[in-house]
Amino acid sequence: VQGVGNAGAQAARLLQAKGAKMIALADSKGTLMKEDGLDVAAVLTTKELSGSVLDAVYNGAHAAAASAVITAAADILVPAALEEQITGANADTVKAGVILEIANGPVTPEADELRSQIISQLASTLVAVVSERLIPRQGGGRVPAMEIMLANPAIRNLIREKKIYQIDLVIETSVQEGMVSLNRSLVGLVRRKEISMEQAKSYSLNPGELQILLERS
């Protein structure tokens, strides 16, 4: 989240309450970052007392330039400060797949056009995405939970239309094409008694759906 005034601070609180991991909070003096997640309430309290999020460096959190929040390796970027923060000059450095605009005009038309071109090119050239999470195995060692997405026409269209939030549904309904959702991979590990149900739920991005799949298995 860029900007921790009233709107930005509230967005950070709400997103974390919904389960989001806040890896970067920025104000005019800099960006506070922590890969495994910041304590939003603690950072905002420090900001109110001292005047900057940078005074909340603790437990592995580190300070970075104010612009670092724009290029953070996040799923969602929330510009909640000034206008024209994402421009044609830096749009290609934005790693977030979703930009939630709270500030007035934080993305310039040039930046929006450039991102659209990049997204269209990605949709045309993408073949597949395979991700792997290593989970502690019951009895020792680690076991991989795999997620496989193949770029079929439905996936390509969702990317072009910037509807990436619907991709999980396509993966879940495309098992016969060779796609594997994270939840189905976790269910398989539970069936083979390699991990516990509690472990599966802690690693799932959608525990409700995971519970349904577990009950069916």
N, C-alpha and C positions, 0 to 999 in steps of 0.2 A: 504494500500500500504506500503510495507516494502522497504525503500530506496527512498530518494527524491533527487537523483542526476538528471542528464538530463533525463534519460529514465523514472525513477519513477515519477518525477514531471510532465512530459508530460502525462504519463498514468493517473495520478490523475486528471489533468486538463480535458483531453478528456473524461474520465469516468463521471466526474461531469457534463460536458457539455451535455452528452447524457442522463442525468437524474439520474445518480447513486448518492446515498447518501454516502459520505465518512465518515465512522465512526472511522477510525484509520489511522494515518500517522506516520511512524516510521523512525528514523535515528539511528546512532550508539549510541546516548546518551539516547534514550528512545522512548516511543510511546505516541503520543498525541491522546486522545480518546474523542469522544462525540457521544452519542447514537443517537441523532437526526440530526447529520451531522455537519461536520466541514466546514468552509469557506476556501476552498483549496487555493484560491489566497492570502488571508490574511495570512494563515499559511506559505506559501512558501515565501512571502515577508519578514515575520519575520525571517524565516530560513536564508535567504540571508543576512539580516542585523545583526543578532545575532549569527548565527552559529548552531542553534538547533531548531527543531520544538517545543521543550518543553518550549521555551520562548513565545509561542503563546497561553498560557493558558488564556481563556476568555469565558465569557458567558456559563459556565457550562462545558467547556472542562477540562479534567484532565490528569495529567501525569501518566504514568505507565512504567513498565520495557520494555526494547527494545524487549523482547521476547513476550510481550503481543499481538502484532499485529498478530502473528502466530495463537493464540488461540481465536482471536476476533470472536464474533458471527456474521459473515458476510456471504453474499451469494458468494462473490468473494474475493479471496486472491491473491494479486499481489506481488510476491517476486521479487524485482527489485534491490537487493543489492548484496549480496555475494552468492557464491555457497554453497551447502550442508546446507541450512537453515532448511529444512524439512527432518528429518531423521527417521530411524526406532524407535528412542527413543521418538519422539514427534508427529509422524504422526497421532496417534490416538486421539490427542488433537485438531487437525485442524477441525474446525466446518464448514468452507466454502465448498460448494458443487463444486465450480469451482476454480481451481488454474491456474492463468494466468502467465506463467513463462516468465519473461523478463530478469532476471539475467541468467548468464551461469550456468547451472546445479544446480538450487536451491533445487531440490528434488532428494534425493539419490535413487538408485534402490531399496534398502530395504524399504524405505518409500513408494515408489510407489506400491510395491508388497503388503505391509501391507494395504494401502488404498484400493487396489483392492479387497483384501480379505474382508475388512469391508463392502465395497459397495456391494459385491456379497451376503454377509450374510444379509444385509439390504434388498436387492431385494427379497431374498427368504422368509424372515419372515414378511415383511411389510404387514399389512392388509389394513390400510386406514390412511389418514391424514385429519383432520378437523381443519380449522382455522377460527377464528372469529374476525372481526374488529367492534368495537363499534363506530357508527357514530351519531353525534348529530341529533336528529329527529326534523323536522319542527314542532314547537309548544311546544317543550320541551322534555326533556328526551333523551335517546339514543336508537338506534336500531341496531341489529347486521347484518352485511353483512357476509354471510357464504361462505366458499369455501370447497368443499368436493372432495377428490381424493381417489378413490378405487384402490387398487393394482391389476389390471387385468394383463394379460400376456404382453400387450403392455407397460404398465407402468414399469413392472419388467424388461423388456428387455432394455428400455431406461435407467433405473438406472444402470444396469450392464454395458451398453455400454458408460456410463457417458455422455449421451445426454439429461441431465435434462432440457435443454432449449427447448426441444420439448414436454415436459409434458403438458404445457398449451394447446397445440393443441389437445392432446388426451382427456383432461378433457372437452374441448369445444365440441368435437364431440362424447362424450359418455354420453349425457344427459339421454338417455333411460336406461343406467345402474345405474343411480342414482347419477352420478357425477354432481357437480355444480361449475361452474367457478365463480371467483370473479365478473367478468363483468356481468354475468347473474343475480347474486344476487343483484348487484347494480341496474340493469335495473328493477328488480322486485320491489325494494324499490321506484324507481322513479315512476313506474306505479301506485303504491299504494299511491303516493304523501306523502311518509314518509320522503323523502329527495329530494333536488332539483337536476336538471341536473348538475349544477355547482359543487355541492358537490360530485356527482357520478364521475365526471371527475377528481376531485382533489384526489380521493381515488383510482382510477383505475390505474393499472400498464400498461395498454395498452389503452390509451384514444381513439386512432383511431378505434380499434375494438369495443370499447364501443359505439362510435358514430354510427357505422353501426347497432349495435343491437338496439339502441334507435330509429333509423329511421325505423327499421322493425317493432317495437312494436306499 
